[in-house]
Amino acid sequence: MRNDIRSRAIVMGASMAGLWTARVLADHFEQVLVLERDHLPDGAEARPGAPQSRQYHILLRRGLQLLNELFPGMEEELIAAGAVPFDATWDVKVRTRGRWLPQFKSGQWLVSCSRLLLEATMRRRLRKHARIRFVEGVEVVGLEADEQRLRVSGVHFRRRQAQENEAATIESLAADLVVDALGRRSPTPTWLESLGYTAPQESVIDSFLGYVTRRYRQPKNFQADWRMMLLTATPPHMPRGGLIFPEENGVWVVMMAGANKDYPPTDEAGFDEFAQSLGPEFYTAVRSAEPISKPIGYRGTDSRWRHYERLERWPDRFVVLGDAFCGFNPIYGQGMTVAAMSAMALADEIRRSSGQLDGVAKRAEIAFGKVTKGAWLLATGADLEWPETIGGERSNGPAERFGRWYIDKVLSALADDQRVRLAFNDVNQLVKPIASLFAPEIMLRVLLHSVKA
């Protein structure tokens, strides 16, 4: 056996984070077991363990790049299944700060589809992989460790019984690496304490944002200068925003959101009134389409970072990533892409380990913190602009005050400077770090625009 191939890895959860992770671990382990509580559908269907999958989702441009790297040909496969390719500035009609942004061809391509289609396509690929196996209908109930509790050596699980009165036997499964991709409700803090470790500190920022999603049949012979329409909220006094997002099979996703408890209603009259409040362009488009679902509301949109990367003691061979590590306010669409970036960071740490897995997990958690930081600053920086947001503290040092002032000027320049807009898109799509907005060329353009404004 090659010394860079290990025996078995366990991934807990067939979430998007779990799917990304299973794919990268298959390059380094003879067997990758994905343990999932649900029985997974074969096609693009909802499942009980992922109710959020019915809501709007998008894979950011960095996520699409990684999808093409890890699953060659999948972008074309999604498009063949009905996913919609679009240019981020030519095909998207954007209103921000009360102004419609100019539309121009950028070459910054994305693909829109339902999360259900994306997950089903990824699962189908992974099921065909010789080293990956899905174990469905099982619930992990704890971690197994060595006698000194220095290293996680497997998991304890029980099978979900067909009959409620059947006793569920606790079983064990050994592994060389265990990964928690169980999402926001991950019990890892409790599991760590049971092994004698400290639960992580949490950073929580909540702008009390709520949104509602409804699906429509796109109007026949629909013609417009856009494939997607985006209306952004603007702190501190314009808390409402909306999105019309194309999915496969000629479906539109209409999503409306309100920050600081300005929650959009889910009843017909309230939904219609909220849509009208977003302006005639948005409302006319919605009214022209045929609803094919009821409005589905969603709250609980806080951003929550469990700081595993800060813990001094960490058990070897155990990794936490995805929403179990940091869950973002979903309105910004960062979760799937950050999960992919984290899976790649884990693969990088394994490659650097020269065949020695001990120490990889701790280094990976630190790497996830670095991957998370940029997206966290984007999401929470926006949320902290709302007056009723709780959590987090905004530093008032000179550098922080200048940073907030400068980003405000960047946003003001988007409507008039294509180069600034492209640079902002690169950051917002997680292709480049926030620091790239402070590059001399971009900063000069922003400051000149500020003087002229």
ROTI-660528 format. One record per atom (N, C-alpha, C): residue in three letters; x, y, z. Coordinates in steps of 0.05 Angstrom, whole numbers, plus 5000, padded with zeros to 4 digits. Layout:
N
ALAXYZ
...
END
This chain:
453
MET501749765000
MET500050005000
MET501850255000
ARG501050454983
ARG502550704983
ARG502450835010
ASN504650965018
ASN504751085045
ASN503151335048
ASP501951435025
ASP500251675027
ASP497351595026
ILE496651345027
ILE493951245027
ILE493351115054
ARG491351205069
ARG490651095094
ARG488250905091
SER487550775113
SER485550565111
SER482650665108
ARG481650805130
ARG478850885129
ARG478451155141
ALA476751315128
ALA475751565139
ALA472751555142
ILE471751675163
ILE468851695167
ILE468051985165
VAL466052045149
VAL464852305147
VAL462052295158
MET461552445179
MET458852445192
MET457152655178
GLY455152565163
GLY453252755150
GLY453752775120
ALA451552735105
ALA451652755076
ALA450753035068
SER451453235084
SER450953515077
SER452753595054
MET452453835044
MET454253935023
MET457153915034
ALA457553995059
ALA460253975070
ALA461253685070
GLY459453495077
GLY460153215077
GLY460853115049
LEU459353205029
LEU459853115001
LEU462553214991
TRP463053474996
TRP465653584988
TRP467953425002
THR467653375028
THR469753245043
THR470152955034
ALA467952815029
ALA468252535020
ALA469852524994
ARG469352714977
ARG470852714951
ARG473752764955
VAL474652954972
VAL477453004975
VAL478852774991
LEU477452655010
LEU478652445026
LEU479052195009
ALA477452154988
ALA477751914972
ALA480451914957
ASP481852134956
ASP484552144945
ASP486652044965
HIS485852014990
HIS487851955011
HIS487151715029
PHE484851595025
PHE484051365041
PHE482951145023
GLU483450895032
GLU482450675017
GLU479450665017
GLN478250745040
GLN475350735043
GLN474350995057
VAL472251115046
VAL470951345058
VAL468051275063
LEU467251265088
LEU464451205095
LEU463051465102
VAL460851515089
VAL459151745095
VAL456751655111
LEU456651715137
LEU454451625154
LEU452351845154
GLU449851765147
GLU447651955144
GLU445151855158
ARG443952035173
ARG441551965188
ARG439151905169
ASP438952055148
ASP436752015129
ASP437251785110
HIS435151685097
HIS435451515073
HIS435451705049
LEU437651715035
LEU438051915014
LEU436451854989
PRO435152054977
PRO433752004952
PRO435651974929
ASP434751834908
ASP436451794885
ASP436552054868
GLY434352204867
GLY434252434850
GLY434252694866
ALA433452914853
ALA433453174865
ALA430953214882
GLU430853084905
GLU428553094923
GLU429353184950
ALA427453304964
ALA427953394992
ALA428053165010
ARG429453195033
ARG429552995054
ARG429253125081
PRO428352975101
PRO427653095127
PRO430053235141
GLY432453125137
GLY434753235152
GLY435853485140
ALA434853575118
ALA435853825105
ALA433453995096
PRO431854085115
PRO429454255107
PRO430254515094
GLN432654615100
GLN433554865088
GLN434054835058
SER434254595048
SER434854545020
SER432654655001
ARG430254695012
ARG428054804996
ARG428355104991
GLN430055235007
GLN430455525004
GLN432455584982
TYR432755844977
TYR434655934956
TYR437455864964
HIS438955754945
HIS441855704948
HIS443355774923
ILE445855854926
ILE447455904903
ILE450355824910
LEU451655714890
LEU454455654893
LEU456055884882
LEU457556024899
LEU459056254890
LEU461256174870
ARG462456374858
ARG464256314836
ARG466656154845
ARG467656194869
ARG469856034879
ARG468955744883
GLY466455704892
GLY465355444895
GLY465155304868
LEU464255454847
LEU464055334821
LEU466755254810
GLN468855414816
GLN471555334807
GLN472355074820
LEU471755044846
LEU472554794860
LEU470854564851
LEU468354614844
LEU466654394833
LEU467854284808
ASN468754464790
ASN469954374765
ASN472554234769
GLU473954304790
GLU476554174796
GLU476153894808
LEU474253874826
LEU473753614840
LEU471953424824
PHE470153544808
PHE468253384793
PHE468353474764
PRO470353404749
PRO470653494721
PRO468153434705
GLY467153624690
GLY464853584673
GLY462153624687
MET462153674714
MET459653694728
MET458153954721
GLU459554174715
GLU458154414707
GLU456554364682
GLU457654234663
GLU456254174638
GLU453953984643
GLU454353794662
GLU452253604669
GLU449853744682
LEU450453944699
LEU448354094712
LEU446754264691
ILE448254384673
ILE446954544652
ILE445154364634
ALA446154124628
ALA444553934612
ALA442053864627
ALA442053874654
ALA439753804670
ALA437954044675
GLY438654274663
GLY436954504665
GLY437954734680
ALA440354714693
ALA441554934707
ALA442055164688
VAL442055404698
VAL442255644681
VAL444955784684
PRO446555794664
PRO449055954665
PRO448456254662
PHE449856414677
PHE449356704674
PHE451856864680
ASP452157094666
ASP454257284671
ASP453457454694
ALA455257484714
ALA454557614739
ALA453857914736
THR454658044715
THR453958324711
THR452158374687
TRP452258194667
TRP450558234643
TRP447758124647
ASP447557894660
ASP444957754662
ASP443557814688
VAL444757974706
VAL443558024732
VAL442858324734
LYS440358374739
LYS439358644742
LYS439458714772
VAL441158894779
VAL441658944808
VAL440859234815
ARG439359254837
ARG438759514848
ARG440059524876
THR441859714881
THR443059734907
THR443260034914
ARG442760094939
ARG442760364948
ARG440860544932
GLY438760424923
GLY436660574908
GLY437360624878
ARG439560504868
ARG440360554840
ARG440660284826
TRP439760284801
TRP440260044784
TRP443060054773
LEU444559834776
LEU447259824766
LEU447259774736
PRO449159884722
PRO449359834693
PRO449959534688
GLN448859424667
GLN449359154659
GLN451459144636
PHE453558984640
PHE455658964620
PHE456858684622
LYS458058594600
LYS459158324599
LYS461858324614
SER462058134633
SER464358124650
SER465957864647
GLY464757654637
GLY466057394636
GLY466157254663
GLN464857374683
GLN464757254710
GLN462257074710
TRP462556814703
TRP460356634699
TRP459656484725
LEU457056454729
LEU456056284750
LEU453856094739
VAL453055904754
VAL450955724746
VAL448855714768
SER446355744761
SER444155734780
SER442555484777
CYS442055354800
CYS440355114801
CYS439555074830
SER437754894834
SER436954834862
SER439154684876
ARG439154714902
ARG441054554918
ARG440454264915
LEU437854194912
LEU437053914909
LEU438353794884
LEU438453934862
LEU439653834838
LEU442753804842
LEU443954004854
LEU446854004858
LEU447553764876
GLU446153734898
GLU446753514917
GLU446353244903
ALA444153214889
ALA443552954876
ALA445752884855
THR446653084841
THR448753034820
THR451352964833
MET452053104855
MET454453034869
MET454352754881
ARG452052694894
ARG451752424906
ARG452052204884
ARG450852254861
ARG450952054840
ARG453851994832
ARG455452214829
ARG458252174823
ARG459652024845
LEU459152104870
LEU460551974893
LEU459851684896
ARG457351614891
ARG456451334893
ARG458051154874
LYS458951274852
LYS460351114832
LYS463351094838
HIS464251244858
HIS467051244866
HIS467650984881
ALA469750844873
ALA470350584885
ALA471050604914
ARG471950834924
ARG472850844952
ARG470750974970
ILE468451054960
ILE466451194976
ILE463951024979
ARG462951005003
ARG460450865008
ARG458751015027
PHE456151045021
PHE454251175038
PHE452950965056
VAL452851025082
VAL451550855101
VAL449151015112
GLU446750945104
GLU444451105109
GLU442750995132
GLY441151175143
GLY439351095165
GLY440851035191
VAL443051175196
VAL444551135220
VAL445051405234
GLU445051405260
GLU445451645275
GLU447851615293
VAL449851785290
VAL452251785306
VAL451551905334
VAL452251755355
VAL451551845382
VAL453951915399
GLY456351875388
GLY458751945404
GLY461251865390
LEU463451955401
LEU466151905390
LEU467551685406
GLU469051525393
GLU470751315406
GLU473551425406
ALA474951385428
ALA477651485431
ALA479451275443
ASP482151325442
ASP484051145454
ASP483951175485
GLU485451005499
GLU485251015528
GLU486051275541
GLN487951405529
GLN488851665539
GLN487151895530
ARG485251835512
ARG483452035500
ARG485052265486
LEU487152185474
LEU488752375458
LEU488052355428
ARG486652145421
ARG486152095392
ARG483451975389
VAL481852085370
VAL479251965363
VAL479851735345
SER478651505351
SER479151265336
SER476751145322
GLY474451285324
GLY472051185311
GLY469551325322
VAL467251205316
VAL464751325325
VAL462951105337
HIS461051185354
HIS458851015363
HIS456351105348
PHE454850915339
PHE452350985324
PHE450250775330
ARG447750855322
ARG445550665323
ARG443950695297
ARG442750475290
ARG441150465266
ARG438350555273
ARG437250725256
ARG434550815260
ARG432650585254
GLN431050515273
GLN429350275271
GLN426850335256
ALA425850125241
ALA423350155227
ALA421050165247
GLN421350025269
GLN419250015289
GLN420150165314
GLU418550355324
GLU419350515346
GLU419850355372
ASN418550125374
ASN418849975398
ASN421249795398
GLU422749785376
GLU425149625375
GLU427449775388
ALA428949635404
ALA431249745418
ALA433549785397
ALA434750025398
ALA436950085380
ALA439650015393
THR441049825382
THR443549745393
THR445749945385
ILE447350015404
ILE449650195399
ILE451950035387
GLU452850115364
GLU455049985350
GLU457350175348
SER459750055342
SER462150215339
SER463450165312
LEU464750365302
LEU466050345276
LEU468750495279
ALA470850355273
ALA473550475275
ALA474350625250
ALA476050825253
ALA476950985230
ALA479651115237
ASP481151175216
ASP483651325219
ASP483251625220
LEU480951715210
LEU480151995211
LEU477152015213
VAL476152185230
VAL473252235233
VAL472752535228
VAL470752585211
VAL470052865204
VAL467152915211
ASP466753135225
ASP464053225233
ASP463153425211
ALA461153345195
ALA459853525176
ALA456853525182
LEU456153535207
LEU453353495216
LEU451853765217
GLY453053985210
GLY451654235208
GLY451354375235
ARG449654575235
ARG449354755258
ARG448654605284
ARG447254385282
ARG446354245306
ARG448354035314
SER450754045305
SER452853855312
SER453153835343
PRO453253595354
PRO453553555382
PRO456553545391
THR458353625373
THR461153605380
THR461953745406
PRO460953985412
PRO461754105438
PRO461253925462
THR458953785462
THR458353595483
THR460253355482
TRP460653255458
TRP462453025455
TRP465253085465
LEU466253325459
LEU468953405468
LEU469053405498
GLU467053515511
GLU467053525540
GLU466953245552
SER465553065539
SER465452795550
SER468152655548
LEU469952755530
LEU472552645528
LEU474652795544
GLY473752995559
GLY475553155576
GLY476653395563
TYR475553485541
TYR476453725527
TYR474553955533
THR475354195525
THR473754435529
THR472054485505
ALA469554565510
ALA467854645488
ALA468854915477
PRO468454975452
PRO469455225441
PRO467855465449
GLN469155695449
GLN467655945451
GLN466155985424
GLU464056145426
GLU462456205402
GLU462256505397
SER462356585372
SER461756855364
SER459056835349
VAL457156995359
VAL454456985347
VAL453657275340
ILE452857325316
ILE451857585307
ILE449157535293
ASP447157685302
ASP444457635293
ASP443257905285
SER442557935259
SER441258175249
SER438258135249
PHE437257915260
PHE434357855260
PHE433157885232
LEU434557755214
LEU433557745186
LEU431757505182
GLY429657545168
GLY427957325160
GLY427457345130
TYR426957115118
TYR426257125089
TYR424156915083
VAL422956945060
VAL420956765050
VAL421556695021
THR421156435015
THR421756334988
THR419256214976
ARG418856274951
ARG416556154936
ARG417456094908
ARG416555874897
ARG417355794870
ARG415055854851
TYR415855944826
TYR414056014805
TYR414855874779
ARG412855844762
ARG413455764735
ARG414156014719
GLN416456014707
GLN417256254691
GLN415256304669
PRO414456554665
PRO412456614644
PRO413356514617
LYS411356414601
LYS411956324574
LYS412856564557
ASN414756524540
ASN415756734522
ASN416856974537
PHE417856914561
PHE418957134578
PHE421357254564
GLN421357514561
GLN423557664549
GLN424157904567
ALA426657934574
ALA427558154590
ALA430558174587
ASP431758384598
ASP434658424597
ASP436058304621
TRP434758104633
TRP435957974657
TRP435057684659
ARG436757524672
ARG436057254679
ARG435557234710
MET436757424724
MET436457444753
MET436057734760
MET434357784780
MET433958054790
MET434558054820
LEU436258244829
LEU437058264856
LEU436658544867
LEU435158564888
LEU434758824901
LEU435958804929
THR437958964935
THR439358934961
THR438159124981
ALA438159035006
ALA437359215028
ALA439759405033
THR439059635046
THR441159835051
THR440959935079
PRO442859875097
PRO442759975124
PRO443060275124
PRO441960415144
PRO440460295167
PRO437360315164
HIS436360425141
HIS433560485140
HIS431960345118
MET433360175102
MET431960035080
MET432459735084
PRO430959605102
PRO431559335110
PRO430559115091
ARG429159195070
ARG427958995052
ARG429558945027
GLY429558695018
GLY430858624993
GLY429458394980
GLY430158334955
GLY428858114941
GLY430558004919
LEU429857764910
LEU431357624890
LEU429457454873
ILE429857464847
ILE428657274828
ILE430857114816
PHE430856854821
PHE433156684815
PHE432256444798
PRO433456404775
PRO432556184758
PRO433655914767
GLU431955704767
GLU432855434772
GLU432255264747
GLU432955004750
GLU432354824728
GLU429354794723
ASN428654694700
ASN425854634692
ASN424154884690
GLY425355114683
GLY423755354679
GLY422555464704
VAL423855424726
VAL422755514752
VAL424155774761
TRP422655954772
TRP423756184786
TRP423556144816
VAL425656214830
VAL425456234859
VAL425156534865
VAL423056594879
VAL422656874888
VAL423156874918
MET425257024926
MET425957044954
MET425757334962
MET424457384985
MET424357654996
MET425257645025
ALA426757855033
ALA427957855059
ALA427658125073
GLY427658115099
GLY427558365115
GLY429358335140
ALA430958535145
ALA432858525168
ALA431558665191
ASN432758625215
ASN431858755240
ASN428858715245
LYS428058455242
LYS425258365248
LYS423158475229
ASP423958585206
ASP421958655186
ASP421458405169
TYR420258205182
TYR420057945169
TYR417857945147
PRO418457835124
PRO416357815103
PRO414357605111
PRO411757665106
PRO409657475114
PRO409557235095
THR408257025104
THR407956785087
THR405056745078
ASP403156915087
ASP400456905077
ASP400257045051
GLU398256985034
GLU398057085007
GLU397957395006
ALA396257515023
ALA395957805022
ALA398557945031
GLY399657845053
GLY402157965063
GLY404457935044
PHE404657695032
PHE406757645012
PHE406557834989
ASP404057874979
ASP403658054956
ASP404358344964
GLU403558424987
GLU404158704996
GLU407158744999
PHE408558555010
PHE411458575013
PHE412758594985
ALA411858434966
ALA412958444939
ALA412458714926
GLN410158824930
GLN409559094919
GLN411559304931
SER412259274956
SER413959464969
SER416759474957
LEU417459264942
LEU420159244931
LEU420359384904
GLY418159494894
GLY418259654870
GLY416859524846
PRO416259694826
PRO414659594803
PRO416059384786
GLU418659404783
GLU420059204766
GLU419958924778
PHE420358914804
PHE420258654818
PHE417458554819
TYR415558724827
TYR412758634830
TYR411558544804
THR412058694782
THR410958624756
THR411958344747
ALA414558294752
ALA415658034744
ALA414357804760
VAL414057854786
VAL412857644803
VAL409957594795
ARG408457804790
ARG405657774783
ARG405257644756
SER407257654739
SER407057534712
SER407457234712
ALA408457134735
ALA409156844736
ALA407056694752
GLU406956434747
GLU404956264760
GLU406156124785
PRO405056174809
PRO406156044833
PRO405655744832
ILE407755594840
ILE407555304840
ILE408155194868
SER408455374887
SER408855284915
SER407755494933
LYS407455424958
LYS406655624978
LYS409155774988
PRO408856014999
PRO411156155010
PRO412255995035
ILE414855965036
ILE416055825058
ILE417856015073
GLY417356075098
GLY418856265113
GLY421256135127
TYR423256305133
TYR425556205148
TYR426756435164
ARG427256365190
ARG428556555208
ARG430956415220
GLY431956505242
GLY434256375254
GLY436656395236
THR437256645227
THR439356685207
THR441856805219
ASP442356755245
ASP444756865257
ASP447256735244
SER449456875246
SER452056765239
SER453356665264
ARG454156415264
ARG455156285289
ARG457756135284
TRP459956235296
TRP462656125292
TRP463455995318
ARG463755725317
ARG464855575340
ARG467855575336
HIS469255695355
HIS472155745350
HIS473855495358
TYR473555285344
TYR475155045349
TYR478155105343
GLU478655295325
GLU481355355318
GLU482955485341
ARG481455585361
ARG482755715384
ARG483455525407
LEU482355285407
LEU482755105429
LEU485655015431
GLU486755025455
GLU489554945458
GLU489854635456
ARG487854495467
ARG487954195466
ARG485854105445
TRP486653925429
TRP484953815408
TRP485553525403
PRO483553345402
PRO484153065397
PRO485053015369
ASP487152855366
ASP488052785339
ASP485952625324
ARG486152635298
ARG484552475280
ARG481552555280
PHE480952795289
PHE478152885289
PHE477953165278
VAL476153205259
VAL475953455244
VAL473053555244
VAL472653815248
VAL470053935246
VAL470154155225
LEU468154135206
LEU468154345185
LEU465254395176
GLY464954575157
GLY462354655147
GLY460854815168
ASP458154795168
ASP456554945187
ASP457054855216
ALA458054615220
ALA458754535247
ALA461054695258
PHE462654805240
PHE464854985248
PHE463955275249
CYS462755365226
CYS461655635225
CYS459255645206
GLY456955725217
GLY454555755200
GLY454156055195
PHE453856125170
PHE453556405162
PHE450556475159
ASN449956725162
ASN447356825154
ASN446856735125
PRO444856555120
PRO444656435093
PRO443956625071
ILE443056865078
ILE442257055057
ILE444657125038
TYR447057085048
TYR449457155032
TYR450456925015
GLY449356695018
GLY449956465001
GLY452856365003
GLN454056385026
GLN456956325028
GLN457456035037
GLY455455905049
GLY455955655063
GLY457055435046
MET455855375023
MET456755155006
MET459555204996
THR460155454989
THR462855514979
THR464955495000
VAL464455605024
VAL466355585046
VAL466855295054
ALA464755135053
ALA465054845058
ALA466954715038
ALA466754785013
ALA468554684992
ALA471454774997
MET471755035004
MET474455135010
MET475654995034
SER473954935054
SER474954805078
SER475854515072
ALA474254375055
ALA474954105047
ALA477654105033
MET478154305016
MET480654325002
MET482954385021
ALA482354545042
ALA484454605062
ALA485154355077
LEU483154185083
LEU483753925097
LEU485453755079
ALA484853735053
ALA486453575035
ALA489353675034
ASP489653945035
ASP492354055034
ASP493953965059
GLU492653975082
GLU493953895107
GLU494753595106
ILE493053435095
ILE493653145093
ILE495953105075
ARG496053245053
ARG498253215034
ARG500953295047
ARG500853505064
ARG503253595077
ARG504253415099
SER502553225107
SER503153065131
SER505152845127
SER505952795102
SER507952585095
SER507252315108
GLY504652245106
GLY503751985116
GLY503151975146
GLN503552195160
GLN503052195189
GLN500552365195
LEU498352235203
LEU495852375208
LEU495752525234
ASP497252435254
ASP497252585279
ASP498152875275
GLY496653055285
GLY497253345282
GLY495753465259
VAL494753305240
VAL493353415217
VAL490753555226
ALA489253435244
ALA486653545252
ALA486953825264
LYS488853865282
LYS489154125295
LYS490054335274
ARG491854255256
ARG492654445236
ARG490354505217
ALA488654305212
ALA486354355194
ALA484454555206
GLU483954525233
GLU482054715245
GLU483155005243
ILE485755035247
ILE486955305244
ILE486555395215
ALA486955215196
ALA486655295168
ALA483755365162
PHE481855225174
PHE479055295170
PHE478455575180
GLY479755645202
GLY479355915213
GLY480256125193
LYS482456075179
LYS483456265159
LYS481556275135
VAL480556045127
VAL478656035104
VAL476056185112
THR475256155136
THR472656275145
THR472756575149
LYS475056675156
LYS475256955165
LYS474257155144
GLY475057115119
GLY474157305099
GLY471157315095
ALA469957075093
ALA467057055089
ALA465657165114
TRP466757115137
TRP465557205162
TRP465557515163
LEU467757635155
LEU467857935155
LEU465858045136
LEU465457925112
LEU463558015093
LEU460758005104
ALA460057765115
ALA457257725124
ALA456657895149
THR458357875169
THR457758015194
THR458258315192
GLY460058395174
GLY460458685170
GLY457958815160
ALA456558675141
ALA454058775131
ALA451858765153
ASP451758545168
ASP449658525188
ASP449958725211
LEU452458795217
LEU452958975239
LEU452159265233
GLU451559315207
GLU450659585200
GLU447759635208
TRP446259425214
TRP443459455222
TRP443359535252
PRO441659735259
PRO441759835286
PRO440959645308
GLU439259445302
GLU438359255323
GLU439958995324
THR442058975308
THR443658735308
THR444958695335
ILE444958445344
ILE446258375370
ILE448658195365
GLY450558205383
GLY452958045381
GLY455158195367
GLY457558125373
GLY459858245359
GLY460358525370
GLU462758605366
GLU463558875374
GLU465059005352
ARG464259245345
ARG465659395324
ARG467859565336
SER470359505328
SER472559665339
SER472359945327
ASN473060145343
ASN473060415334
ASN475760545332
GLY477860375328
GLY480460475323
GLY480660615296
PRO482660775291
PRO482960925265
PRO482860735241
ALA484260505243
ALA484260325220
ALA481560215214
GLU480060145235
GLU477360025231
GLU475460235220
ARG475660485231
ARG473860695221
ARG474460755192
PHE476960755184
PHE477660805156
PHE476660575139
GLY476960325149
GLY476060095133
GLY473060105128
ARG471460175148
ARG468560195144
ARG467860425125
TRP469260645128
TRP468760875110
TRP469560805081
TYR471760665078
TYR472660595051
TYR470760395038
ILE469960185052
ILE468059995040
ILE465460125032
ASP464560315048
ASP462160475041
ASP462660615014
LYS465060725010
LYS465660864985
LYS465860664962
VAL466860424967
VAL466960214947
VAL464160154937
LEU462260124956
LEU459560054949
LEU458260284933
SER458960534940
SER457860764925
SER458860774897
ALA461360674892
ALA462560684866
ALA461660474847
LEU460260264857
LEU459460044840
LEU457760124816
ALA456160324820
ALA454360404798
ALA455760554776
ASP458160654781
ASP459460834761
ASP462160734751
ASP463260534764
ASP465960444757
ASP465960144753
GLN466160044728
GLN466059764723
GLN468459614735
ARG470759744735
ARG473159604746
ARG472859554776
VAL471759754790
VAL471259714819
VAL469159494824
ARG467159494807
ARG465059294810
ARG466159014806
LEU467858974786
LEU468958714781
LEU470758624804
ALA472258814815
ALA473958754838
ALA472258684862
PHE470058824866
PHE468258764889
PHE467058484885
ASN466258424860
ASN465058164855
ASN467057934861
ASP469557974855
ASP471657774861
ASP471757714891
VAL471457934907
VAL471557894936
VAL468957774946
ASN466657874936
ASN464057774945
ASN463657484937
GLN464857394915
GLN464657124906
GLN466856944917
LEU468357054936
LEU470456904951
LEU472756814933
VAL473056944910
VAL475356874892
VAL477857014901
LYS477557254912
LYS479957404922
LYS479357504950
PRO481457564966
PRO481057654993
PRO480257944994
ILE479058035016
ILE478258305020
ILE480458505015
ALA482958425021
ALA485258605018
ALA485558694989
SER484558534970
SER484858614942
SER483358874935
LEU481358944951
LEU479959194947
LEU481659434955
PHE483759384969
PHE485559604978
PHE488059614960
ALA487959474937
ALA490159494918
ALA490259784908
PRO492659884902
PRO492960164894
PRO491060254871
GLU490860084850
GLU489160164828
GLU486260194836
ILE485260004852
ILE482460014860
ILE482060244880
MET483860274899
MET483560484918
MET483560764905
LEU485260804885
LEU485261054871
LEU482661114857
ARG481560904844
ARG478960944831
ARG476761004850
VAL476760864873
VAL474660914893
VAL474861194905
LEU477261284911
LEU477661544923
LEU476961764903
LEU477661724878
LEU476961924857
LEU473961944854
HIS472661714855
HIS469761714853
HIS468461864877
SER469661824900
SER468661954924
SER468862254923
VAL471062344911
VAL471462634908
VAL469462754889
LYS468862604867
LYS467062704847
LYS464162684855
ALA463562504873
ALA460762454881
ALA459562694896
END
